[in-house]
């Protein structure tokens, strides 16, 4: 298959300068191939004259992990292939997803570097989750990041991540941008069950087109606590203030709470958050989010679940997006599993009728053993 030939060539090229490294390292690799057939009643979330499509999605992903002493190298090669029954409504796609990472463990923590390039539809969650209202197009995203974690004492840890993002779009209504962000977090273990932390997030946004958006800075100091309520239930809360510069900026409170349960047969989580994200519509968009999920193992091979999310965006096009889904999965063998899902989503926008869509899909996934 072409994906395997491409994978072997890329892996060999990456390792050619390091023949000794190949012999000394411990290598593990895996391939996952999900194949989905689904029907979407309104992929463009139109308010009238809705048109549905049948989609076939094939998303092979190859991962290679090499461990040599204190260092770890990771390589990921993926492609998202979409075939639409009506390309005039939703176009066929072949979107790459490539990533490369390196990490080194130290006596007091770790540090590492990561690079990723991916393309995705502007109708995907990658874009919709930022509150953007748009049609079918392509987002091209390049990510470069470096992070470190260092134990300053037996109870105190300092974590830092610096990330650069570059996004471009082939739709005139969307604005490409560069974002440089740095997040620092100082954590103190108050007890075996309680951690308190303080953080500072700094971001710089620069649009590709200055006639549609202006450069701005975002500053967010915050404090929080994480508490292990029981052996299966964890709680987390943080509160802070976000300040955005520029004529369209301002100050507002931010924060969030999370309850996470991991039981023997059931998992559940509930979270609420107010945050700020870089937007393809220009500048920083303010988001309010509520998300809940629950899943239950009927037996060792079968699991069912529910998901619900409510998102309120206060960007250039204020809107709310709600999604609700129910699913069931079955492990057919150590390598095969099957998943059936039903999803409903609805967008409400001031001055426009509500838009809704229903998606029903069946996914068959094959997981190759270690190659």
C-alpha positions in Angstrom: 0.0 0.0 0.0 1.3 3.6 -0.7 1.0 4.7 2.9 3.4 1.9 4.0 5.9 2.7 1.2 5.8 6.4 2.2 6.2 5.6 5.9 9.2 3.4 5.3 10.9 6.0 3.0 10.3 8.8 5.5 11.5 6.8 8.4 14.6 5.6 6.6 15.5 9.2 5.5 15.1 10.4 9.1 17.4 7.8 10.5 20.1 7.8 7.8 22.3 10.4 9.6 22.2 8.3 12.8 23.2 4.7 12.0 24.5 4.2 15.6 21.3 5.6 17.0 19.2 3.1 15.0 21.2 0.2 16.5 21.2 1.5 20.1 17.6 2.6 20.3 14.5 0.5 21.3 11.9 1.1 18.5 8.2 0.6 18.6 5.8 1.4 15.8 2.1 1.0 15.2 -0.5 1.7 12.5 -4.2 2.5 13.1 -6.6 2.6 10.2 -10.2 3.9 11.1 -12.7 3.7 8.3 -16.0 5.6 8.7 -19.2 5.7 6.6 -21.6 8.4 7.8 -24.5 10.5 6.7 -24.6 14.3 7.5 -28.0 16.0 7.0 -26.5 19.5 6.9 -22.7 19.6 6.7 -22.6 23.4 6.0 -25.1 24.1 8.8 -27.3 26.1 6.5 -30.4 27.8 7.9 -32.4 27.0 4.7 -32.2 24.7 1.6 -30.1 22.2 3.6 -28.4 19.4 1.6 -27.1 16.2 3.1 -24.2 14.1 2.0 -22.9 10.6 2.5 -19.2 10.6 3.5 -16.5 7.9 3.5 -13.5 8.7 5.7 -10.3 6.7 5.8 -7.7 8.0 8.3 -4.5 5.8 8.5 -2.0 6.9 11.0 1.6 5.6 11.6 3.5 6.2 14.8 7.1 5.4 15.5 8.7 5.8 18.9 12.4 5.3 19.6 13.9 5.3 23.1 17.7 5.6 23.5 18.8 6.2 27.0 17.2 9.4 28.4 16.0 10.5 24.9 12.9 9.7 23.1 12.1 10.4 19.4 8.6 10.3 18.0 7.4 10.4 14.4 3.8 10.5 13.2 2.5 10.2 9.7 -1.2 10.4 8.9 -3.6 11.3 6.2 -7.4 12.1 6.4 -9.1 11.0 3.2 -12.7 12.1 2.7 -15.0 11.1 -0.2 -18.3 13.0 -0.5 -21.4 11.8 -2.3 -21.9 15.4 -3.5 -18.7 17.4 -3.9 -20.7 20.5 -4.7 -21.9 20.5 -1.0 -18.7 19.2 0.6 -15.5 18.6 -1.4 -13.4 15.5 -1.4 -10.3 15.9 0.7 -6.8 14.4 1.4 -5.4 16.1 4.4 -1.9 15.3 5.7 -1.0 15.3 9.4 2.7 15.1 10.1 4.5 15.5 13.5 8.0 15.0 14.9 9.0 15.2 18.5 12.0 14.8 20.8 12.1 14.6 24.6 14.8 14.1 27.1 14.3 13.0 30.7 16.5 14.5 33.4 17.1 14.0 37.1 14.7 16.8 37.9 12.2 16.6 35.0 12.2 16.7 31.2 12.4 19.0 28.2 11.6 18.6 24.6 10.7 20.0 21.1 7.8 19.2 18.8 6.8 20.2 15.3 3.5 19.5 13.5 1.9 20.3 10.1 -1.7 19.5 9.4 -4.5 20.4 7.0 -8.1 20.2 7.9 -11.5 21.3 6.7 -12.9 24.6 8.0 -16.0 22.6 8.8 -14.1 20.4 11.3 -14.0 20.8 15.0 -10.5 22.3 14.8 -12.0 25.5 13.4 -15.6 25.3 14.7 -14.4 25.0 18.3 -13.0 28.6 18.0 -16.5 29.9 17.3 -16.0 30.6 13.5 -19.0 30.5 11.2 -17.8 29.6 7.7 -18.2 27.4 4.6 -16.2 24.5 3.3 -12.5 25.3 2.9 -9.0 24.4 4.1 -7.0 25.4 7.1 -3.3 24.8 7.0 -1.7 24.9 10.4 2.0 24.7 11.4 2.9 24.3 15.0 6.3 24.5 16.7 6.7 24.1 20.4 9.3 23.6 23.2 8.6 22.7 26.8 10.3 21.8 30.0 9.4 20.6 33.5 11.7 21.0 36.5 11.3 20.0 40.1 12.5 23.0 42.1 12.1 21.1 45.4 10.4 18.0 46.7 7.0 19.7 46.5 7.5 22.5 43.9 7.5 22.1 40.1 7.9 24.6 37.3 6.5 23.9 33.9 6.8 26.0 30.8 5.7 25.7 27.2 6.5 28.1 24.3 4.4 27.6 21.1 4.4 29.2 17.7 1.3 28.7 15.4 0.9 29.7 11.8 -2.5 29.3 10.2 -3.6 30.0 6.6 -7.0 29.7 4.9 -8.2 29.5 1.3 -11.5 31.4 2.1 -11.5 35.2 1.7 -13.7 35.7 4.8 -11.1 34.1 7.1 -7.8 35.7 8.1 -4.6 33.8 8.5 -2.4 34.6 11.5 0.7 34.0 13.5 0.5 33.4 17.2 3.3 33.2 19.7 2.4 32.0 23.2 4.2 31.2 26.4 2.6 29.5 29.4 4.4 29.1 32.7 2.9 27.2 35.7 4.3 26.9 39.2 2.8 23.9 41.2 3.1 23.2 44.9 2.1 19.9 46.5 0.2 21.0 49.5 -0.5 17.4 50.6 -0.8 14.0 49.0 -4.2 14.9 47.6 -4.0 18.6 47.0 -1.9 20.7 44.6 -2.1 24.5 44.3 -0.7 26.3 41.2 -0.2 29.7 39.7 0.2 30.4 36.0 0.9 33.1 33.5 0.0 32.9 29.8 1.3 35.5 27.3 0.2 35.6 23.7 1.0 37.7 20.6 -1.5 37.6 17.7 -0.5 39.0 14.3 -2.9 38.7 11.3 -1.7 38.1 7.7 -4.1 40.9 6.5 -4.0 44.1 8.5 -7.1 45.5 6.8 -9.3 42.9 8.4 -7.7 42.5 11.8 -5.1 44.2 14.0 -2.2 42.8 16.0 -2.9 42.3 19.7 -1.5 40.9 22.9 -3.2 38.8 25.5 -2.1 38.4 29.2 -3.7 35.9 31.6 -2.5 35.4 35.1 -4.4 32.7 37.1 -4.4 30.6 40.3 -6.0 27.2 40.9 -6.2 24.0 42.9 -6.4 20.3 42.1 -7.8 18.0 44.7 -8.0 14.2 44.7 -11.5 13.9 46.3 -11.5 10.1 46.3 -9.4 7.4 44.6 -11.8 7.6 41.6 -12.8 11.3 41.6 -10.6 14.3 40.9 -11.6 18.0 41.1 -9.8 21.0 39.5 -10.6 24.7 39.6 -8.8 27.8 38.4 -9.6 31.5 38.2 -7.8 34.4 36.5 -8.1 37.6 34.5 -7.6 38.1 30.8 -6.4 41.4 29.3 -6.4 41.9 25.5 -4.7 45.0 24.1 -6.0 47.1 21.2 -9.2 49.0 20.4 -11.3 45.8 20.4 -9.6 44.4 23.5 -10.6 44.7 27.1 -10.5 42.9 30.4 -12.7 40.1 31.7 -12.5 37.2 34.2 -11.6 33.7 33.1 -11.5 30.4 34.8 -12.9 26.9 34.9 -13.9 23.9 37.0 -13.5 20.2 36.2 -14.8 17.0 37.9 -13.4 13.8 36.5 -14.5 10.3 37.6 -12.7 7.1 36.6 -14.4 4.0 37.9 -14.1 0.3 37.4 -16.8 0.2 34.6 -17.8 3.8 34.1 -16.1 7.1 33.3 -17.6 10.5 33.5 -16.5 14.1 33.4 -18.1 17.6 33.7 -16.3 20.8 33.0 -17.2 24.5 32.6 -14.7 27.1 31.3 -14.3 30.7 30.2 -11.3 31.2 27.9 -9.8 33.2 25.0 -8.5 31.7 21.7 -7.0 33.0 18.5 -9.7 33.2 15.8 -9.7 32.9 12.0 -12.2 35.8 12.0 -9.5 38.1 13.4 -8.1 38.7 16.8 -8.9 36.8 20.0 -12.3 35.3 20.5 -13.9 34.8 23.9 -15.5 31.5 24.6 -17.7 30.0 27.3 -17.8 26.2 27.3 -19.7 23.5 29.1 -18.8 19.9 28.4 -20.0 16.6 29.9 -19.3 13.0 29.0 -20.2 9.5 30.4 -19.4 6.0 29.3 -20.1 2.6 30.7 -18.6 -0.9 30.0 -21.5 -3.3 29.5 -18.9 -6.1 29.5 -15.2 -6.6 28.7 -15.8 -5.9 25.0 -18.7 -3.5 24.8 -19.0 0.1 25.8 -21.7 2.8 25.5 -21.5 6.5 26.1 -23.0 10.0 25.9 -21.4 13.4 25.1 -22.8 16.9 25.3 -21.2 20.3 24.7 -22.4 23.9 24.8 -20.2 26.6 23.4 -20.9 30.4 23.4 -18.6 32.4 21.2 -18.2 36.2 21.5 -16.0 36.7 18.4 -16.7 38.6 15.2 -19.8 36.5 14.6 -21.4 35.8 18.0 -23.1 32.4 18.1 -23.8 29.4 20.3 -23.1 25.8 19.2 -24.6 22.8 20.9 -23.7 19.2 20.2 -25.1 16.0 21.6 -24.0 12.5 20.8 -24.7 8.9 21.8 -22.4 6.0 20.8 -21.7 2.3 21.3 -18.4 0.5 20.6 -17.5 -3.2 20.4 -14.1 -4.9 20.4 -14.3 -7.6 17.8 -10.8 -8.9 18.3 -7.4 -7.5 19.6 -7.0 -5.8 16.3 -10.6 -4.8 15.2 -13.3 -2.7 16.8 -16.6 -1.3 15.7 -18.3 2.0 16.7 -21.8 3.3 16.0 -22.5 7.0 16.7 -25.4 9.4 16.4 -24.7 13.1 16.8 -27.0 16.2 16.7 -25.6 19.7 16.5 -27.4 23.1 16.5 -26.0 26.6 16.0 -27.9 29.7 17.1 -26.9 33.1 15.8 -28.4 36.5 16.5 -30.4 37.8 13.5 -30.5 34.4 11.7 -32.7 31.3 12.0 -31.2 28.3 13.9 -29.2 25.8 11.9 -29.2 22.1 12.8 -27.6 18.8 11.5 -27.8 15.1 12.4 -24.9 12.8 11.7 -25.1 9.0 12.0 -22.0 7.0 11.3 -20.3 3.6 11.6 -16.6 3.3 12.1 -14.5 0.1 11.7 -10.9 0.4 13.1 -8.0 -1.9 12.5 -5.0 -1.6 14.8 -1.8 -3.3 13.4 0.4 -5.0 15.9 3.9 -3.6 16.5 5.6 -3.6 13.2 
